[in-house]
Amino acid sequence: MGNGTVQEIEGDRVLLESLYEQWESVYFTIAEFEELLDDYAAFLDSRRRPDAEG
């Protein structure tokens, strides 16, 4: 089973909630969440094989 999450915007915060109660709910400000996504995208880019398309 993979990680299942629900993402919700509540006011100026983003809630990440486990669908299968694998962890406690986590809140981020929208700015923190955007930074997290940018960092994750950079990580994925750094792991891309040189011969991969895209």
N, C-alpha and C positions, 0 to 999 in steps of 0.2 A: 504494500500500500504506500502511495506517495504522500507528500504533504498536501493537505487540502486546506485552503484558507478562504476566509471571507474578508474582503477589503471594503471598508465603508468610510465615507467622509462624514465626520460629525463635527459640524462647526468648522474650526480651524485645525482640526486634528484628523489623522487617518488611523483607523482601527484595523489591526490585523488580528483576526480571530480564527482559531483552529476549528475546522469542521469536525474533527475527530477527537477533540480535547487532548491533543498531544502536548500542548503548552498553554500557559496563561496568555490571555489577551495582551496585546502590546499596542500602545499608542505612540504615534509620532506626530510632530507638527508637520504641516504640509511641506515646509522647507526641508525638514529633516528627511522626510520620505523621498522627496525629489533628489536630495543628495545621495541617499542610499541607492536609489535606482541608477543615478549617474555612475556611482562607484561600481555597482554591479555590472553595468554595461561596459565600463572600462576593463573590469576583470575579465569578462567574457571575450572582449576584443584581444586582450593580452594572451588568451589561451587559444586563439584561432590559429590553425595550422597555416603556414605560408601558402600551401597549395589549395586551400579551401576557397570555394567560390564566394563572391560577395564583397 
